[in-house]
Amino acid sequence: MEITLSKDQKASLGEDIYKVVINSVDKARKDASLDSKDFFRKKEACKYLGVSNNTFDHFIEDGLTYHIVRGITLYSKEEIKQYILEH
């Protein structure tokens, strides 16, 4: 089967494909940056685990370790993994 597109349709399709690729690359970069970090802020930790802020708060209440450095609360990736494996 052959599909024939006009110049405008080809241009529009090309732009749409370009946007999808750019968005996918940006998402992959963001996801990869989480994997390369040893410490997270709360929002990053929630994203890393794929849980809501409220669920993460329950983890903290249940004993998830955190560190405060110059007023910034940080969560260790290794301690998060350990907490998840123990609970």
Phi and psi in radians as a Rosetta constraint file:
Dihedral C 1 N 2 CA 2 C 2 CIRCULARHARMONIC -2.016 0.35
Dihedral N 2 CA 2 C 2 N 3 CIRCULARHARMONIC 2.359 0.35
Dihedral C 2 N 3 CA 3 C 3 CIRCULARHARMONIC -1.978 0.35
Dihedral N 3 CA 3 C 3 N 4 CIRCULARHARMONIC 2.262 0.35
Dihedral C 3 N 4 CA 4 C 4 CIRCULARHARMONIC -1.888 0.35
Dihedral N 4 CA 4 C 4 N 5 CIRCULARHARMONIC 2.227 0.35
Dihedral C 4 N 5 CA 5 C 5 CIRCULARHARMONIC -2.040 0.35
Dihedral N 5 CA 5 C 5 N 6 CIRCULARHARMONIC 2.582 0.35
Dihedral C 5 N 6 CA 6 C 6 CIRCULARHARMONIC -1.314 0.35
Dihedral N 6 CA 6 C 6 N 7 CIRCULARHARMONIC 2.951 0.35
Dihedral C 6 N 7 CA 7 C 7 CIRCULARHARMONIC -1.003 0.35
Dihedral N 7 CA 7 C 7 N 8 CIRCULARHARMONIC -0.758 0.35
Dihedral C 7 N 8 CA 8 C 8 CIRCULARHARMONIC -1.126 0.35
Dihedral N 8 CA 8 C 8 N 9 CIRCULARHARMONIC -0.715 0.35
Dihedral C 8 N 9 CA 9 C 9 CIRCULARHARMONIC -1.144 0.35
Dihedral N 9 CA 9 C 9 N 10 CIRCULARHARMONIC -0.721 0.35
Dihedral C 9 N 10 CA 10 C 10 CIRCULARHARMONIC -1.081 0.35
Dihedral N 10 CA 10 C 10 N 11 CIRCULARHARMONIC -0.771 0.35
Dihedral C 10 N 11 CA 11 C 11 CIRCULARHARMONIC -1.121 0.35
Dihedral N 11 CA 11 C 11 N 12 CIRCULARHARMONIC -0.766 0.35
Dihedral C 11 N 12 CA 12 C 12 CIRCULARHARMONIC -1.112 0.35
Dihedral N 12 CA 12 C 12 N 13 CIRCULARHARMONIC -0.772 0.35
Dihedral C 12 N 13 CA 13 C 13 CIRCULARHARMONIC -1.091 0.35
Dihedral N 13 CA 13 C 13 N 14 CIRCULARHARMONIC -0.749 0.35
Dihedral C 13 N 14 CA 14 C 14 CIRCULARHARMONIC -1.054 0.35
Dihedral N 14 CA 14 C 14 N 15 CIRCULARHARMONIC -0.740 0.35
Dihedral C 14 N 15 CA 15 C 15 CIRCULARHARMONIC -1.119 0.35
Dihedral N 15 CA 15 C 15 N 16 CIRCULARHARMONIC -0.734 0.35
Dihedral C 15 N 16 CA 16 C 16 CIRCULARHARMONIC -1.110 0.35
Dihedral N 16 CA 16 C 16 N 17 CIRCULARHARMONIC -0.770 0.35
Dihedral C 16 N 17 CA 17 C 17 CIRCULARHARMONIC -1.103 0.35
Dihedral N 17 CA 17 C 17 N 18 CIRCULARHARMONIC -0.748 0.35
Dihedral C 17 N 18 CA 18 C 18 CIRCULARHARMONIC -1.017 0.35
Dihedral N 18 CA 18 C 18 N 19 CIRCULARHARMONIC -0.790 0.35
Dihedral C 18 N 19 CA 19 C 19 CIRCULARHARMONIC -1.081 0.35
Dihedral N 19 CA 19 C 19 N 20 CIRCULARHARMONIC -0.740 0.35
Dihedral C 19 N 20 CA 20 C 20 CIRCULARHARMONIC -1.094 0.35
Dihedral N 20 CA 20 C 20 N 21 CIRCULARHARMONIC -0.781 0.35
Dihedral C 20 N 21 CA 21 C 21 CIRCULARHARMONIC -1.121 0.35
Dihedral N 21 CA 21 C 21 N 22 CIRCULARHARMONIC -0.803 0.35
Dihedral C 21 N 22 CA 22 C 22 CIRCULARHARMONIC -1.063 0.35
Dihedral N 22 CA 22 C 22 N 23 CIRCULARHARMONIC -0.787 0.35
Dihedral C 22 N 23 CA 23 C 23 CIRCULARHARMONIC -1.091 0.35
Dihedral N 23 CA 23 C 23 N 24 CIRCULARHARMONIC -0.697 0.35
Dihedral C 23 N 24 CA 24 C 24 CIRCULARHARMONIC -1.167 0.35
Dihedral N 24 CA 24 C 24 N 25 CIRCULARHARMONIC -0.723 0.35
Dihedral C 24 N 25 CA 25 C 25 CIRCULARHARMONIC -1.127 0.35
Dihedral N 25 CA 25 C 25 N 26 CIRCULARHARMONIC -0.767 0.35
Dihedral C 25 N 26 CA 26 C 26 CIRCULARHARMONIC -1.058 0.35
Dihedral N 26 CA 26 C 26 N 27 CIRCULARHARMONIC -0.754 0.35
Dihedral C 26 N 27 CA 27 C 27 CIRCULARHARMONIC -1.120 0.35
Dihedral N 27 CA 27 C 27 N 28 CIRCULARHARMONIC -0.746 0.35
Dihedral C 27 N 28 CA 28 C 28 CIRCULARHARMONIC -1.084 0.35
Dihedral N 28 CA 28 C 28 N 29 CIRCULARHARMONIC -0.700 0.35
Dihedral C 28 N 29 CA 29 C 29 CIRCULARHARMONIC -1.101 0.35
Dihedral N 29 CA 29 C 29 N 30 CIRCULARHARMONIC -0.765 0.35
Dihedral C 29 N 30 CA 30 C 30 CIRCULARHARMONIC -1.124 0.35
Dihedral N 30 CA 30 C 30 N 31 CIRCULARHARMONIC -0.762 0.35
Dihedral C 30 N 31 CA 31 C 31 CIRCULARHARMONIC -1.109 0.35
Dihedral N 31 CA 31 C 31 N 32 CIRCULARHARMONIC -0.720 0.35
Dihedral C 31 N 32 CA 32 C 32 CIRCULARHARMONIC -1.162 0.35
Dihedral N 32 CA 32 C 32 N 33 CIRCULARHARMONIC -0.578 0.35
Dihedral C 32 N 33 CA 33 C 33 CIRCULARHARMONIC -1.172 0.35
Dihedral N 33 CA 33 C 33 N 34 CIRCULARHARMONIC -0.549 0.35
Dihedral C 33 N 34 CA 34 C 34 CIRCULARHARMONIC -1.172 0.35
Dihedral N 34 CA 34 C 34 N 35 CIRCULARHARMONIC -0.660 0.35
Dihedral C 34 N 35 CA 35 C 35 CIRCULARHARMONIC -1.193 0.35
Dihedral N 35 CA 35 C 35 N 36 CIRCULARHARMONIC -0.439 0.35
Dihedral C 35 N 36 CA 36 C 36 CIRCULARHARMONIC -1.568 0.35
Dihedral N 36 CA 36 C 36 N 37 CIRCULARHARMONIC -0.095 0.35
Dihedral C 36 N 37 CA 37 C 37 CIRCULARHARMONIC -1.570 0.35
Dihedral N 37 CA 37 C 37 N 38 CIRCULARHARMONIC 2.566 0.35
Dihedral C 37 N 38 CA 38 C 38 CIRCULARHARMONIC -1.692 0.35
Dihedral N 38 CA 38 C 38 N 39 CIRCULARHARMONIC -0.419 0.35
Dihedral C 38 N 39 CA 39 C 39 CIRCULARHARMONIC -2.298 0.35
Dihedral N 39 CA 39 C 39 N 40 CIRCULARHARMONIC 2.516 0.35
Dihedral C 39 N 40 CA 40 C 40 CIRCULARHARMONIC -2.151 0.35
Dihedral N 40 CA 40 C 40 N 41 CIRCULARHARMONIC 2.663 0.35
Dihedral C 40 N 41 CA 41 C 41 CIRCULARHARMONIC -1.419 0.35
Dihedral N 41 CA 41 C 41 N 42 CIRCULARHARMONIC 2.981 0.35
Dihedral C 41 N 42 CA 42 C 42 CIRCULARHARMONIC -1.016 0.35
Dihedral N 42 CA 42 C 42 N 43 CIRCULARHARMONIC -0.824 0.35
Dihedral C 42 N 43 CA 43 C 43 CIRCULARHARMONIC -1.058 0.35
Dihedral N 43 CA 43 C 43 N 44 CIRCULARHARMONIC -0.717 0.35
Dihedral C 43 N 44 CA 44 C 44 CIRCULARHARMONIC -1.162 0.35
Dihedral N 44 CA 44 C 44 N 45 CIRCULARHARMONIC -0.687 0.35
Dihedral C 44 N 45 CA 45 C 45 CIRCULARHARMONIC -1.106 0.35
Dihedral N 45 CA 45 C 45 N 46 CIRCULARHARMONIC -0.732 0.35
Dihedral C 45 N 46 CA 46 C 46 CIRCULARHARMONIC -1.059 0.35
Dihedral N 46 CA 46 C 46 N 47 CIRCULARHARMONIC -0.782 0.35
Dihedral C 46 N 47 CA 47 C 47 CIRCULARHARMONIC -1.143 0.35
Dihedral N 47 CA 47 C 47 N 48 CIRCULARHARMONIC -0.717 0.35
Dihedral C 47 N 48 CA 48 C 48 CIRCULARHARMONIC -1.015 0.35
Dihedral N 48 CA 48 C 48 N 49 CIRCULARHARMONIC -0.746 0.35
Dihedral C 48 N 49 CA 49 C 49 CIRCULARHARMONIC -1.489 0.35
Dihedral N 49 CA 49 C 49 N 50 CIRCULARHARMONIC -0.318 0.35
Dihedral C 49 N 50 CA 50 C 50 CIRCULARHARMONIC 1.280 0.35
Dihedral N 50 CA 50 C 50 N 51 CIRCULARHARMONIC 0.622 0.35
Dihedral C 50 N 51 CA 51 C 51 CIRCULARHARMONIC -2.141 0.35
Dihedral N 51 CA 51 C 51 N 52 CIRCULARHARMONIC 2.843 0.35
Dihedral C 51 N 52 CA 52 C 52 CIRCULARHARMONIC -1.351 0.35
Dihedral N 52 CA 52 C 52 N 53 CIRCULARHARMONIC 2.891 0.35
Dihedral C 52 N 53 CA 53 C 53 CIRCULARHARMONIC -1.022 0.35
Dihedral N 53 CA 53 C 53 N 54 CIRCULARHARMONIC -0.732 0.35
Dihedral C 53 N 54 CA 54 C 54 CIRCULARHARMONIC -1.121 0.35
Dihedral N 54 CA 54 C 54 N 55 CIRCULARHARMONIC -0.727 0.35
Dihedral C 54 N 55 CA 55 C 55 CIRCULARHARMONIC -1.101 0.35
Dihedral N 55 CA 55 C 55 N 56 CIRCULARHARMONIC -0.743 0.35
Dihedral C 55 N 56 CA 56 C 56 CIRCULARHARMONIC -1.112 0.35
Dihedral N 56 CA 56 C 56 N 57 CIRCULARHARMONIC -0.648 0.35
Dihedral C 56 N 57 CA 57 C 57 CIRCULARHARMONIC -1.036 0.35
Dihedral N 57 CA 57 C 57 N 58 CIRCULARHARMONIC -0.660 0.35
Dihedral C 57 N 58 CA 58 C 58 CIRCULARHARMONIC -1.124 0.35
Dihedral N 58 CA 58 C 58 N 59 CIRCULARHARMONIC -0.676 0.35
Dihedral C 58 N 59 CA 59 C 59 CIRCULARHARMONIC -1.069 0.35
Dihedral N 59 CA 59 C 59 N 60 CIRCULARHARMONIC -0.737 0.35
Dihedral C 59 N 60 CA 60 C 60 CIRCULARHARMONIC -1.118 0.35
Dihedral N 60 CA 60 C 60 N 61 CIRCULARHARMONIC -0.818 0.35
Dihedral C 60 N 61 CA 61 C 61 CIRCULARHARMONIC -1.054 0.35
Dihedral N 61 CA 61 C 61 N 62 CIRCULARHARMONIC -0.529 0.35
Dihedral C 61 N 62 CA 62 C 62 CIRCULARHARMONIC -1.508 0.35
Dihedral N 62 CA 62 C 62 N 63 CIRCULARHARMONIC 0.006 0.35
Dihedral C 62 N 63 CA 63 C 63 CIRCULARHARMONIC 2.045 0.35
Dihedral N 63 CA 63 C 63 N 64 CIRCULARHARMONIC 0.092 0.35
Dihedral C 63 N 64 CA 64 C 64 CIRCULARHARMONIC -1.033 0.35
Dihedral N 64 CA 64 C 64 N 65 CIRCULARHARMONIC 2.232 0.35
Dihedral C 64 N 65 CA 65 C 65 CIRCULARHARMONIC -1.294 0.35
Dihedral N 65 CA 65 C 65 N 66 CIRCULARHARMONIC 2.514 0.35
Dihedral C 65 N 66 CA 66 C 66 CIRCULARHARMONIC -2.467 0.35
Dihedral N 66 CA 66 C 66 N 67 CIRCULARHARMONIC 2.874 0.35
Dihedral C 66 N 67 CA 67 C 67 CIRCULARHARMONIC -2.290 0.35
Dihedral N 67 CA 67 C 67 N 68 CIRCULARHARMONIC 2.392 0.35
Dihedral C 67 N 68 CA 68 C 68 CIRCULARHARMONIC -1.919 0.35
Dihedral N 68 CA 68 C 68 N 69 CIRCULARHARMONIC 2.088 0.35
Dihedral C 68 N 69 CA 69 C 69 CIRCULARHARMONIC -2.160 0.35
Dihedral N 69 CA 69 C 69 N 70 CIRCULARHARMONIC 1.996 0.35
Dihedral C 69 N 70 CA 70 C 70 CIRCULARHARMONIC 0.885 0.35
Dihedral N 70 CA 70 C 70 N 71 CIRCULARHARMONIC 0.738 0.35
Dihedral C 70 N 71 CA 71 C 71 CIRCULARHARMONIC 1.451 0.35
Dihedral N 71 CA 71 C 71 N 72 CIRCULARHARMONIC 0.013 0.35
Dihedral C 71 N 72 CA 72 C 72 CIRCULARHARMONIC -1.844 0.35
Dihedral N 72 CA 72 C 72 N 73 CIRCULARHARMONIC 2.198 0.35
Dihedral C 72 N 73 CA 73 C 73 CIRCULARHARMONIC -1.514 0.35
Dihedral N 73 CA 73 C 73 N 74 CIRCULARHARMONIC 2.195 0.35
Dihedral C 73 N 74 CA 74 C 74 CIRCULARHARMONIC -2.164 0.35
Dihedral N 74 CA 74 C 74 N 75 CIRCULARHARMONIC 2.605 0.35
Dihedral C 74 N 75 CA 75 C 75 CIRCULARHARMONIC -2.137 0.35
Dihedral N 75 CA 75 C 75 N 76 CIRCULARHARMONIC 2.221 0.35
Dihedral C 75 N 76 CA 76 C 76 CIRCULARHARMONIC -1.327 0.35
Dihedral N 76 CA 76 C 76 N 77 CIRCULARHARMONIC 2.307 0.35
Dihedral C 76 N 77 CA 77 C 77 CIRCULARHARMONIC -1.028 0.35
Dihedral N 77 CA 77 C 77 N 78 CIRCULARHARMONIC -0.744 0.35
Dihedral C 77 N 78 CA 78 C 78 CIRCULARHARMONIC -1.141 0.35
Dihedral N 78 CA 78 C 78 N 79 CIRCULARHARMONIC -0.701 0.35
Dihedral C 78 N 79 CA 79 C 79 CIRCULARHARMONIC -1.208 0.35
Dihedral N 79 CA 79 C 79 N 80 CIRCULARHARMONIC -0.591 0.35
Dihedral C 79 N 80 CA 80 C 80 CIRCULARHARMONIC -1.115 0.35
Dihedral N 80 CA 80 C 80 N 81 CIRCULARHARMONIC -0.815 0.35
Dihedral C 80 N 81 CA 81 C 81 CIRCULARHARMONIC -1.042 0.35
Dihedral N 81 CA 81 C 81 N 82 CIRCULARHARMONIC -0.777 0.35
Dihedral C 81 N 82 CA 82 C 82 CIRCULARHARMONIC -1.090 0.35
Dihedral N 82 CA 82 C 82 N 83 CIRCULARHARMONIC -0.768 0.35
Dihedral C 82 N 83 CA 83 C 83 CIRCULARHARMONIC -1.027 0.35
Dihedral N 83 CA 83 C 83 N 84 CIRCULARHARMONIC -0.833 0.35
Dihedral C 83 N 84 CA 84 C 84 CIRCULARHARMONIC -1.084 0.35
Dihedral N 84 CA 84 C 84 N 85 CIRCULARHARMONIC -0.734 0.35
Dihedral C 84 N 85 CA 85 C 85 CIRCULARHARMONIC -1.180 0.35
Dihedral N 85 CA 85 C 85 N 86 CIRCULARHARMONIC -0.488 0.35
Dihedral C 85 N 86 CA 86 C 86 CIRCULARHARMONIC -1.535 0.35
Dihedral N 86 CA 86 C 86 N 87 CIRCULARHARMONIC -0.234 0.35
